[in-house]
Amino acid sequence: MKPASPYGALLDANPARRSEVAVLGASTHYWEYGPADADTVLVLVHGFRGDHHGLEAVCAHIRGIRIISPDLPAFGSSEPLEGYVHDIDGYARWLEAFVEQLGLSGRAYILGHSFGSIVVSAALARGLNTPKLILVNPIAAPALAGPNGVLSRITLWFYQAARALPLAIGSSMLSNWLVVRVMSLAMVKTKDPELRRWVHQQHHAHFSSYADRDSLLEAFEASIGSDVSMYAEQITVPTLLIGARNDPISPVPAQERVHTLFADSQLAIFDDVGHLIHYERPREAAELIVRFLGAGTVAEPRS
C-alpha cells in the first residue's frame, strides 16, 4: 500500500497549477503554488535525478508567496536541452532563460537544493539578477575530492557502464529498484517509520523520471565536477544557506567554509537530518525561508 504523504493535507490546501513554456528550444514544465498575483515570487531548482515533487513539501508549508517549481531539463516532464550540454553551464543558461521567459528577471528570488544549489550559483555568477539567494543542502565541496570521493567515482563508473551497455540493459541498471533503495537508505536519517516509508516511496516514484541515459550521465558528471564554492565569491546578493549536521555529501566544515566565501551570507545548520531537509524538515526550512525573504507565512499543521 502506497504510504500517504505526511504533508498531504497542507498540499491539498495549497494546490499546484501546472504550466509549460519553451526555453532554449525545449519544453519546460513547471508548477505554481500560492497566489498568482503575489508580490513575492520564489523560483525553485531541484536536485539531481529528482523533479519538482522533491520540493513540494516545502511548498506545502508556505503561504502568501508565488512559488514556481520547474522540472529541470531532461528530468520529470521537461524535455532535454536543444543544442546545449546538460552540464552546469547549460543548466545555468536554461535558468537565466526560464526566469526571463516568465518576465521575472531581477524580481524573483531563487532557491536551489543540492545539485540545484550549484546550478543557481553558477547562474548568478553568470549574471542572473535576483534580490536574494537561498541554498538548501548546498554542495559545498567537490564530490570527487571529499570524504565520499571513492563512492562518487564508483557511481560514475556505474553510470558510464549503464550508458555503454545495450539500451534495455543499461536502462534497467539505472532504474533498478535495489539501486534506488540503497541510495534512499544512505540519504534518509529520520527515525519516524511512516516518514521513512514515504521518503523511500518518493524516491522510487520520481528518481528514475529522466529523459535518456546521455543527458543523465552529463548531469551526473556536472554534479560531481562542480560545487558552490566555485561561484560563491562572485555572488554579492544576500544568501541564506540551510545545511545539515549529518549531510553525507556536504560535511559541516565544508558548509562553514563556503559560508565564508559569500559576500553576504548566513548559515543555519539543522541537527539530526542529512541531505533530505526538503523531505524530513520542510516546516523548519519554510520558516527560515519566510523569515529571510520577509514575506509570506508558514501554514499551521493540518491533520
Rosetta silent file (secondary structure, phi, psi, omega in degrees, C-alpha in Angstrom):
SEQUENCE: MKPASPYGALLDANPARRSEVAVLGASTHYWEYGPADADTVLVLVHGFRGDHHGLEAVCAHIRGIRIISPDLPAFGSSEPLEGYVHDIDGYARWLEAFVEQLGLSGRAYILGHSFGSIVVSAALARGLNTPKLILVNPIAAPALAGPNGVLSRITLWFYQAARALPLAIGSSMLSNWLVVRVMSLAMVKTKDPELRRWVHQQHHAHFSSYADRDSLLEAFEASIGSDVSMYAEQITVPTLLIGARNDPISPVPAQERVHTLFADSQLAIFDDVGHLIHYERPREAAELIVRFLGAGTVAEPRS
SCORE:     score description
SCORE:     0.000 S_00000001
   1 L     0.000  131.679 -178.863    0.000    0.000    0.000 S_00000001
   2 L   -66.600  124.568 -179.204    1.342    3.419   -1.010 S_00000001
   3 L   -68.091  140.818  179.602    2.201    5.464    2.120 S_00000001
   4 L   -75.026  145.735  177.522    0.283    8.723    2.497 S_00000001
   5 L   -68.340  130.545  176.861    2.224   11.957    2.407 S_00000001
   6 L   -68.484  -10.556 -179.888    2.618   13.423    5.913 S_00000001
   7 L  -113.273   13.410 -174.543    2.231   16.821    4.245 S_00000001
   8 H   -60.575  -42.576 -178.194   -0.718   15.885    2.051 S_00000001
   9 H   -64.545  -39.744  177.624   -3.329   17.957    3.891 S_00000001
  10 H   -65.827  -38.469  179.846   -1.156   21.074    3.683 S_00000001
  11 H   -70.162  -36.570  177.045   -0.554   20.488   -0.013 S_00000001
  12 H   -60.960  -32.141  179.672   -4.263   19.970   -0.659 S_00000001
  13 L   -82.076   -8.368 -179.708   -4.831   23.410    0.840 S_00000001
  14 L  -136.528   61.366 -171.192   -2.148   24.894   -1.438 S_00000001
  15 L   -66.960  154.766 -178.244   -2.654   23.052   -4.751 S_00000001
  16 L   -90.983  150.673  173.481   -0.299   23.449   -7.703 S_00000001
  17 E  -113.747  123.515 -175.104   -1.122   24.865  -11.127 S_00000001
  18 E   -91.538  137.901  178.152    0.769   23.203  -13.983 S_00000001
  19 E  -140.592  174.316 -177.855    2.141   25.183  -16.941 S_00000001
  20 E  -146.785  141.626  179.295    4.573   24.768  -19.806 S_00000001
  21 E  -146.964  146.716  177.170    6.938   27.144  -21.591 S_00000001
  22 E   -84.013  125.357 -179.724    9.533   26.811  -24.359 S_00000001
  23 E  -131.784  122.936 -178.681   13.045   27.565  -23.079 S_00000001
  24 L    51.609   39.793  174.905   16.138   27.329  -25.305 S_00000001
  25 L    81.498    5.112 -179.459   14.088   25.404  -27.860 S_00000001
  26 E  -131.826  155.519 -177.227   12.755   22.776  -25.457 S_00000001
  27 E   -80.876  126.087  173.549    9.630   22.437  -23.357 S_00000001
  28 E  -110.994  124.074  176.386    9.963   23.160  -19.633 S_00000001
  29 E   -96.121  137.715  179.951    7.092   22.088  -17.386 S_00000001
  30 E  -143.440  159.438 -176.532    6.603   23.957  -14.138 S_00000001
  31 E  -122.925  138.980  179.572    4.203   24.099  -11.222 S_00000001
  32 E  -116.139  138.477  177.937    2.992   27.185   -9.369 S_00000001
  33 E  -124.174  150.677  176.973    1.848   27.364   -5.745 S_00000001
  34 L    83.414  179.329 -176.018    0.300   30.262   -3.878 S_00000001
  35 L   -66.120  132.134 -178.475   -1.423   33.390   -5.205 S_00000001
  36 L   -66.300  -22.433 -177.615   -0.605   34.185   -8.834 S_00000001
  37 L  -103.641   16.401 -179.337   -0.617   37.914   -8.072 S_00000001
  38 L   -63.918  144.221  178.515    1.643   37.790   -5.010 S_00000001
  39 L   -67.774  -32.988 -177.815    4.284   40.496   -4.819 S_00000001
  40 L   -97.571  128.121 -179.267    6.927   37.974   -3.760 S_00000001
  41 E  -123.125  132.137 -179.606    7.979   35.296   -6.268 S_00000001
  42 E  -124.692  122.255  177.618   10.292   32.380   -5.451 S_00000001
  43 E  -101.087  129.548 -177.968   11.741   30.094   -8.151 S_00000001
  44 E  -105.461  143.408  175.501   12.893   26.635   -7.014 S_00000001
  45 E  -127.678  115.063 -173.241   15.560   24.436   -8.621 S_00000001
  46 L   -80.067  179.714 -175.103   15.527   20.793   -7.527 S_00000001
  47 L   -91.080 -179.898 -177.154   18.330   18.276   -7.165 S_00000001
  48 L   -63.585  135.343  179.041   19.881   15.597   -9.384 S_00000001
  49 L    64.688    5.769  174.922   17.565   12.855  -10.666 S_00000001
  50 L   -97.053 -168.814  169.620   14.607   14.463   -8.915 S_00000001
  51 L  -148.499 -164.558 -174.259   11.831   16.649  -10.232 S_00000001
  52 H   -62.370  -22.398 -179.027    9.503   19.268   -8.768 S_00000001
  53 H   -59.059  -31.381 -175.549    7.934   16.716   -6.401 S_00000001
  54 H   -60.261  -31.851 -177.508   11.053   16.785   -4.224 S_00000001
  55 H  -101.223    6.968 -178.753   10.410   20.342   -3.061 S_00000001
  56 H   -62.337  -35.377 -178.251    6.611   20.022   -2.779 S_00000001
  57 H   -64.280  -34.981  175.327    6.715   19.508    0.980 S_00000001
  58 H   -68.357  -44.975  177.945    8.390   22.890    1.404 S_00000001
  59 H   -57.958  -36.630 -176.631    5.844   24.490   -0.939 S_00000001
  60 H   -61.761  -26.968 -174.910    3.038   22.927    1.103 S_00000001
  61 H   -90.577  -13.962 -172.527    4.067   24.908    4.181 S_00000001
  62 E  -100.633  135.241  177.468    4.397   28.377    2.619 S_00000001
  63 E  -123.964  150.978  173.284    1.500   30.772    2.153 S_00000001
  64 L    81.877    4.860  178.024    1.284   34.207    0.529 S_00000001
  65 L  -123.618  138.282  173.155    4.209   33.715   -1.876 S_00000001
  66 E   -81.750  114.287 -178.643    4.023   32.761   -5.543 S_00000001
  67 E  -108.461  131.013  179.853    6.293   29.739   -5.850 S_00000001
  68 E  -118.137  119.942 -173.042    7.402   28.469   -9.261 S_00000001
  69 E  -126.429   96.061 -179.850    8.899   24.977   -9.319 S_00000001
  70 E   -84.736  157.589  163.763   10.078   23.641  -12.716 S_00000001
  71 L   -81.948  128.266  176.865   11.302   20.221  -13.680 S_00000001
  72 L   -58.724  149.493  175.705   14.914   20.647  -14.801 S_00000001
  73 L   -51.223  134.559  179.732   15.546   19.914  -18.491 S_00000001
  74 L    76.431    7.285  175.451   15.730   16.143  -19.132 S_00000001
  75 E  -128.025  152.707 -179.447   14.081   15.377  -15.776 S_00000001
  76 L    59.856 -129.027 -178.073   10.454   14.850  -14.855 S_00000001
  77 L   -93.683   -5.132 -175.894    8.178   16.146  -17.597 S_00000001
  78 L   -83.083  145.294 -179.941   10.668   18.608  -19.119 S_00000001
  79 L   -78.111  158.209  174.515   12.408   17.917  -22.405 S_00000001
  80 L   -64.210  157.874  176.895   16.202   17.756  -22.789 S_00000001
  81 L   -64.431  147.869  177.222   18.018   20.916  -23.825 S_00000001
  82 L  -102.021  114.990  175.792   18.331   21.580  -27.561 S_00000001
  83 L    80.802    9.672  178.884   21.866   22.334  -28.669 S_00000001
  84 L  -131.374  145.384  174.286   23.307   22.533  -25.148 S_00000001
  85 L   -75.961  147.663  178.235   25.141   20.005  -22.995 S_00000001
  86 L   -85.279   62.036  176.197   23.429   19.098  -19.710 S_00000001
  87 L  -113.299 -174.340 -176.753   26.302   20.493  -17.675 S_00000001
  88 H   -62.310  -42.231  179.508   26.390   23.334  -15.166 S_00000001
  89 H   -63.558  -41.660  178.983   26.784   25.971  -17.851 S_00000001
  90 H   -62.716  -44.143  179.269   23.895   24.506  -19.847 S_00000001
  91 H   -69.800  -35.086  177.568   21.598   24.406  -16.836 S_00000001
  92 H   -65.038  -42.533  176.647   22.672   27.912  -15.745 S_00000001
  93 H   -61.271  -42.551  178.305   21.825   29.255  -19.209 S_00000001
  94 H   -60.096  -44.952 -177.748   18.475   27.468  -19.023 S_00000001
  95 H   -63.453  -43.040  176.319   17.666   29.004  -15.624 S_00000001
  96 H   -57.158  -47.393 -177.519   18.506   32.507  -16.868 S_00000001
  97 H   -67.167  -37.885  179.915   16.299   31.977  -19.915 S_00000001
  98 H   -63.199  -48.320  179.961   13.476   30.428  -17.868 S_00000001
  99 H   -62.537  -41.449  179.018   13.332   33.343  -15.433 S_00000001
 100 H   -66.297  -39.702 -179.142   13.480   35.835  -18.307 S_00000001
 101 H   -60.847  -33.161  179.593   10.798   33.949  -20.251 S_00000001
 102 L   -87.789    2.943  178.432    8.414   34.344  -17.317 S_00000001
 103 L    70.697   32.449 -173.915    9.211   38.052  -17.054 S_00000001
 104 L  -116.681   10.548 -179.370   10.785   37.692  -13.611 S_00000001
 105 L   -60.056  130.555  179.270   14.386   38.824  -14.160 S_00000001
 106 L    79.333   -5.857 -176.810   15.580   40.928  -11.243 S_00000001
 107 L  -114.234  -41.959 -175.077   12.382   40.254   -9.337 S_00000001
 108 L   -75.851  136.557  167.719   12.201   36.559   -8.488 S_00000001
 109 E   -77.403  151.319 -175.238   14.071   35.149   -5.512 S_00000001
 110 E  -122.564  135.232  176.181   15.948   31.930   -6.339 S_00000001
 111 E  -127.676  134.084  175.525   16.281   28.727   -4.285 S_00000001
 112 E  -127.392  137.579  176.516   18.392   25.715   -5.182 S_00000001
 113 E  -111.878  131.378  173.918   18.551   22.339   -3.456 S_00000001
 114 L    55.187 -118.939  176.841   21.591   20.029   -3.698 S_00000001
 115 H   -53.942  -35.885  177.096   22.562   19.874   -7.409 S_00000001
 116 H   -61.899  -26.815  178.220   20.226   22.830   -7.847 S_00000001
 117 H   -66.085  -33.626  177.267   22.436   24.818   -5.470 S_00000001
 118 H   -71.926  -43.781 -178.460   25.285   24.541   -7.994 S_00000001
 119 H   -59.220  -49.465 -176.119   23.042   25.446  -10.921 S_00000001
 120 H   -70.744  -34.453  176.822   21.648   28.604   -9.322 S_00000001
 121 H   -64.103  -42.457  177.583   25.063   29.680   -8.014 S_00000001
 122 H   -64.428  -39.017  179.864   26.524   29.328  -11.500 S_00000001
 123 H   -64.218  -41.330  177.851   23.591   31.252  -12.966 S_00000001
 124 H   -66.863  -38.636  178.245   24.143   34.143  -10.527 S_00000001
 125 H   -64.465  -30.690  176.901   27.859   34.122  -11.289 S_00000001
 126 H   -75.728  -18.560  178.805   26.920   34.383  -14.990 S_00000001
 127 L   126.546    2.200  176.101   24.761   37.419  -14.259 S_00000001
 128 L   -57.998  129.541 -174.970   21.278   36.192  -13.294 S_00000001
 129 L   -97.120  120.982  177.688   19.714   39.042  -11.353 S_00000001
 130 L  -145.724  147.767  179.673   17.880   38.196   -8.121 S_00000001
 131 L   -70.046  -35.984 -177.749   17.318   40.121   -4.882 S_00000001
 132 L  -149.508  156.506 -178.196   18.233   37.171   -2.644 S_00000001
 133 E  -125.850  139.487  176.651   19.507   33.597   -2.920 S_00000001
 134 E  -127.177  128.403  177.592   18.626   30.506   -0.840 S_00000001
 135 E  -121.475  121.187  179.830   20.635   27.267   -0.962 S_00000001
 136 E  -106.881  129.673 -172.621   19.280   24.156    0.778 S_00000001
 137 L    47.357   54.432 -177.791   21.747   21.301    1.390 S_00000001
 138 L   -61.890  141.984  173.749   24.298   23.189   -0.729 S_00000001
 139 L   -79.222  100.169 -166.999   27.012   21.146   -2.421 S_00000001
 140 L   -94.283   -8.405 -177.815   29.838   22.895   -0.632 S_00000001
 141 L  -150.958  157.024 -179.911   32.876   20.902   -1.824 S_00000001
 142 L   -60.876  130.243 -177.707   33.941   18.802   -4.847 S_00000001
 143 L   -63.761  -37.743 -176.117   32.410   15.332   -4.635 S_00000001
 144 L   -73.060  -20.757 -178.476   35.459   13.625   -6.106 S_00000001
 145 L  -103.516   -6.611 -176.396   37.812   15.230   -3.583 S_00000001
 146 L   -86.023 -170.074 -177.605   35.617   14.928   -0.498 S_00000001
 147 L   -65.401  -19.508  178.821   35.106   12.114    2.013 S_00000001
 148 L  -104.642   23.835 -176.401   32.821   10.328   -0.461 S_00000001
 149 H   -59.532  -41.699  179.916   35.258   10.633   -3.365 S_00000001
 150 H   -64.737  -44.495  178.965   35.659    6.889   -3.818 S_00000001
 151 H   -63.280  -37.652  179.046   31.910    6.340   -3.776 S_00000001
 152 H   -63.723  -40.265  179.573   31.456    9.164   -6.297 S_00000001
 153 H   -68.210  -39.936  177.490   33.962    7.531   -8.671 S_00000001
 154 H   -62.355  -42.365  179.000   32.283    4.146   -8.317 S_00000001
 155 H   -63.896  -40.258  177.741   28.930    5.754   -9.076 S_00000001
 156 H   -61.182  -44.952  177.737   30.426    7.495  -12.122 S_00000001
 157 H   -60.223  -39.084  179.206   31.739    4.176  -13.427 S_00000001
 158 H   -61.379  -46.699  179.579   28.287    2.683  -12.868 S_00000001
 159 H   -64.043  -41.534  179.665   26.624    5.437  -14.924 S_00000001
 160 H   -64.243  -39.771  178.192   29.242    5.137  -17.666 S_00000001
 161 H   -66.058  -40.356  179.916   28.748    1.365  -17.843 S_00000001
 162 H   -63.902  -34.500  178.263   24.976    1.768  -17.978 S_00000001
 163 H   -74.578  -32.352 -176.754   25.305    4.140  -20.930 S_00000001
 164 H   -76.738  -26.050 -177.748   27.743    1.862  -22.781 S_00000001
 165 L   -76.068  164.448  174.604   25.573   -1.258  -22.494 S_00000001
 166 L   -52.057  150.126 -170.909   22.613   -2.033  -24.771 S_00000001
 167 H   -53.231  -48.474 -175.624   19.668    0.271  -24.075 S_00000001
 168 H   -62.313  -41.813 -178.510   17.414   -2.265  -22.336 S_00000001
 169 H   -71.088  -46.531 -178.668   20.181   -3.473  -20.011 S_00000001
 170 H   -62.757  -42.472  179.515   21.569   -0.012  -19.267 S_00000001
 171 H   -65.186  -38.802  178.503   18.144    1.494  -18.568 S_00000001
 172 H   -64.128  -38.862  177.714   17.289   -1.409  -16.291 S_00000001
 173 H   -61.779  -45.526 -174.107   20.515   -0.860  -14.329 S_00000001
 174 H   -68.063  -33.222 -177.138   19.836    2.854  -13.810 S_00000001
 175 L  -104.232   11.162 -178.381   16.270    2.396  -12.616 S_00000001
 176 L   -55.141  135.108 -176.271   16.852   -0.840  -10.706 S_00000001
 177 H   -57.462  -42.634 -176.711   14.747   -0.993   -7.523 S_00000001
 178 H   -67.064  -39.220  178.805   17.699   -2.055   -5.378 S_00000001
 179 H   -61.161  -45.897  179.580   19.943    0.753   -6.678 S_00000001
 180 H   -64.112  -42.048 -178.557   17.294    3.356   -5.840 S_00000001
 181 H   -65.952  -39.844  178.345   16.658    1.822   -2.411 S_00000001
 182 H   -61.314  -43.669  177.059   20.368    1.774   -1.495 S_00000001
 183 H   -60.570  -45.166 -177.199   20.606    5.463   -2.406 S_00000001
 184 H   -64.819  -42.539  178.494   17.492    6.245   -0.401 S_00000001
 185 H   -62.786  -34.801  179.681   18.704    4.329    2.654 S_00000001
 186 H   -70.035  -28.331 -174.995   22.000    6.213    2.543 S_00000001
 187 H   -90.203  -39.204 -171.905   20.237    9.587    2.492 S_00000001
 188 L   -73.005  138.291 -178.708   17.335    9.221    4.934 S_00000001
 189 L  -122.658  -18.607 -176.741   18.068    9.989    8.591 S_00000001
 190 L   -62.434  146.886  176.443   14.675   10.268   10.257 S_00000001
 191 L   -94.827   -5.847  179.639   13.705    7.602   12.792 S_00000001
 192 L   -70.633  114.222 -174.212    9.980    8.133   12.111 S_00000001
 193 H   -62.989  -37.143 -179.948    8.905    4.877   10.373 S_00000001
 194 H   -68.376  -41.875  178.299    5.998    6.459    8.467 S_00000001
 195 H   -66.309  -39.988  177.219    8.131    9.331    7.229 S_00000001
 196 H   -59.263  -46.233 -179.761   10.900    6.902    6.208 S_00000001
 197 H   -60.850  -41.301 -179.133    8.431    4.815    4.188 S_00000001
 198 H   -66.690  -41.885  178.463    7.110    7.915    2.463 S_00000001
 199 H   -61.492  -45.182  177.538   10.600    9.197    1.597 S_00000001
 200 H   -60.344  -41.641  179.133   11.527    5.819    0.104 S_00000001
 201 H   -62.233  -40.057  178.743    8.287    5.824   -1.876 S_00000001
 202 H   -62.949  -42.182  178.886    9.053    9.296   -3.228 S_00000001
 203 H   -64.593  -43.058  179.753   12.485    8.185   -4.404 S_00000001
 204 H   -67.166  -31.794 -177.780   11.095    5.098   -6.106 S_00000001
 205 H   -77.397  -32.650 -168.971    8.338    7.149   -7.746 S_00000001
 206 H  -124.068   -9.212 -174.046   10.453   10.037   -9.044 S_00000001
 207 L   -73.132  -17.534 -177.936   14.159    9.135   -9.025 S_00000001
 208 L  -112.380   22.986  179.452   14.004    7.487  -12.445 S_00000001
 209 L   -93.730   64.893  178.198   11.980   10.143  -14.282 S_00000001
 210 E  -115.879  161.356 -172.109   14.791   11.202  -16.606 S_00000001
 211 L   -75.770  -48.127 -176.771   14.719   11.588  -20.386 S_00000001
 212 L  -161.935  170.107 -174.750   17.623    9.396  -21.521 S_00000001
 213 H   -69.658  -35.698 -176.943   20.953    7.929  -20.465 S_00000001
 214 H   -65.208  -48.658  179.977   23.130   10.502  -22.228 S_00000001
 215 H   -67.193  -32.807  178.315   21.601   13.550  -20.555 S_00000001
 216 H   -64.678  -44.560  179.402   21.561   11.704  -17.226 S_00000001
 217 H   -66.501  -39.842  177.271   25.299   10.979  -17.401 S_00000001
 218 H   -58.352  -44.999 -178.890   26.017   14.562  -18.464 S_00000001
 219 H   -67.354  -38.953  179.213   24.100   15.851  -15.452 S_00000001
 220 H   -65.408  -43.579  177.682   25.787   13.403  -13.081 S_00000001
 221 H   -59.849  -37.699  177.102   29.243   14.379  -14.331 S_00000001
 222 H   -65.463  -38.739 -175.610   28.253   18.010  -13.758 S_00000001
 223 H   -67.974  -31.350 -178.204   27.016   17.218  -10.247 S_00000001
 224 H   -97.831   -9.525 -177.807   30.318   15.663   -9.130 S_00000001
 225 H  -100.842   -2.723 -177.891   32.597   18.006  -11.064 S_00000001
 226 L  -137.220  163.417  174.605   31.314   21.297   -9.658 S_00000001
 227 L  -158.393  169.216 -174.317   30.303   22.801   -6.341 S_00000001
 228 H   -63.348  -32.015 -176.942   29.024   26.054   -4.868 S_00000001
 229 H   -61.170  -21.792  179.740   32.482   27.170   -3.693 S_00000001
 230 H   -70.230  -19.345 -173.942   33.480   27.662   -7.346 S_00000001
 231 L  -121.406  -12.725 -169.688   30.952   30.503   -7.690 S_00000001
 232 H   -58.026  -40.764 -175.688   30.390   31.860   -4.169 S_00000001
 233 H   -69.003  -14.827  178.677   32.909   34.704   -4.339 S_00000001
 234 H   -92.996   -0.611 -176.361   31.163   36.114   -7.422 S_00000001
 235 L  -104.614  123.007 -175.503   27.791   36.323   -5.652 S_00000001
 236 L  -110.976  -10.064 -177.800   27.069   39.550   -3.798 S_00000001
 237 L   -75.705  155.403  175.593   23.346   39.295   -3.021 S_00000001
 238 L   -55.298  132.962 -173.666   22.178   38.277    0.488 S_00000001
 239 E  -130.515  133.755  174.981   22.337   34.487    0.677 S_00000001
 240 E  -108.153  122.360  176.221   20.769   32.001    3.081 S_00000001
 241 E  -105.404  123.192  178.071   22.498   28.621    3.422 S_00000001
 242 E  -113.609  102.750 -176.508   20.399   25.870    5.025 S_00000001
 243 E  -111.821 -176.345 -175.512   22.654   22.937    5.840 S_00000001
 244 E  -139.087  141.288 -177.732   22.553   19.773    7.914 S_00000001
 245 L   -63.405  -35.747 -173.784   24.777   18.317   10.601 S_00000001
 246 L  -108.764   28.441  179.959   24.591   14.769    9.182 S_00000001
 247 L   -71.977  115.994 -178.170   24.777   15.558    5.475 S_00000001
 248 L   -74.845  -12.945 -177.651   26.912   12.775    3.928 S_00000001
 249 L   -96.119  -37.616  179.858   27.544   14.851    0.789 S_00000001
 250 L  -123.386   94.905  178.603   28.464   18.217    2.344 S_00000001
 251 L   -61.561  155.180 -177.605   30.264   17.888    5.707 S_00000001
 252 H   -55.001  -45.130  178.849   29.824   20.741    8.182 S_00000001
 253 H   -56.757  -36.889  178.126   33.397   22.084    7.754 S_00000001
 254 H   -68.639  -38.761  177.128   32.762   22.431    4.013 S_00000001
 255 H   -63.904  -42.043  179.923   29.466   24.199    4.666 S_00000001
 256 H   -66.693  -36.982  179.121   31.162   26.580    7.084 S_00000001
 257 H   -66.786  -46.663 -177.433   33.961   27.273    4.603 S_00000001
 258 H   -65.113  -30.819  175.822   31.630   28.041    1.699 S_00000001
 259 H   -57.354  -38.333 -177.784   29.672   30.342    4.013 S_00000001
 260 H   -74.303  -16.044 -177.374   32.803   32.497    4.392 S_00000001
 261 H   -81.889  -22.616  179.060   33.206   32.813    0.610 S_00000001
 262 L   -77.135  147.990  178.688   29.949   34.700    0.082 S_00000001
 263 L   -69.293  -32.425 -175.520   29.985   38.480    0.440 S_00000001
 264 L  -150.025   92.478 -176.944   26.764   38.474    2.482 S_00000001
 265 E  -140.208  158.776  171.570   25.515   35.141    3.809 S_00000001
 266 E  -131.210  144.186 -175.924   24.044   33.439    6.831 S_00000001
 267 E  -119.722  125.834  172.918   24.312   29.745    7.630 S_00000001
 268 E  -116.564  128.467 -179.550   21.740   27.673    9.503 S_00000001
 269 E  -117.252  121.915  178.640   22.628   24.052   10.280 S_00000001
 270 E   -86.064  137.875  173.370   19.905   21.575   11.271 S_00000001
 271 L   -85.991  159.421  172.222   20.721   18.755   13.660 S_00000001
 272 L    59.315   33.594  174.794   19.502   15.164   13.231 S_00000001
 273 L  -151.906  155.884 -179.329   18.991   15.408    9.469 S_00000001
 274 L  -113.433 -121.085 -173.817   21.134   14.771    6.414 S_00000001
 275 L   -89.507    8.561 -176.071   20.742   15.613    2.740 S_00000001
 276 L  -118.874   45.108  176.486   16.943   15.458    2.787 S_00000001
 277 H   -54.019  -39.751 -176.234   15.949   18.638    4.617 S_00000001
 278 H   -65.213  -24.060  176.301   13.245   19.171    1.991 S_00000001
 279 H   -95.229  -43.332 -169.360   11.617   15.839    2.933 S_00000001
 280 H   -92.733  -26.329 -177.795   12.388   15.496    6.631 S_00000001
 281 L  -135.142   46.011 -174.701   12.354   19.109    7.896 S_00000001
 282 H   -66.120  -32.883 -179.652   10.289   21.116    5.392 S_00000001
 283 H   -65.558  -46.360  178.951    8.433   23.148    8.005 S_00000001
 284 H   -63.100  -37.893  176.299   11.620   24.407    9.658 S_00000001
 285 H   -63.652  -42.898  179.023   13.064   25.166    6.203 S_00000001
 286 H   -61.656  -39.112  178.930    9.900   27.070    5.292 S_00000001
 287 H   -62.347  -43.119  177.926   10.161   29.110    8.485 S_00000001
 288 H   -65.171  -40.929 -178.428   13.725   30.145    7.637 S_00000001
 289 H   -63.563  -48.293 -179.452   12.771   30.959    4.048 S_00000001
 290 H   -61.363  -42.918 -179.508    9.804   33.144    5.037 S_00000001
 291 H   -65.354  -41.556 -178.229   11.876   34.964    7.658 S_00000001
 292 H   -66.769  -40.669 -179.224   14.761   35.529    5.228 S_00000001
 293 H   -77.763  -20.753 -177.202   12.511   36.839    2.465 S_00000001
 294 L    67.101   32.740 -177.335   10.484   38.977    4.860 S_00000001
 295 L  -153.679  156.768  177.680    7.300   37.821    3.124 S_00000001
 296 L    75.565 -179.678  178.132    4.639   35.149    3.375 S_00000001
 297 E  -140.189  168.341  175.253    3.679   32.957    6.299 S_00000001
 298 E  -106.500  128.457 -175.547    4.039   29.337    7.361 S_00000001
 299 L   -67.265  148.497  173.803    0.804   27.354    7.432 S_00000001
 300 L   -70.664  145.337  179.626   -0.476   25.769   10.599 S_00000001
 301 L   -58.572  144.808  177.018   -0.224   21.942   10.660 S_00000001
 302 L  -123.558  149.848  177.793   -3.262   20.064    9.337 S_00000001
 303 L  -113.300    0.000    0.000   -4.355   16.528   10.037 S_00000001
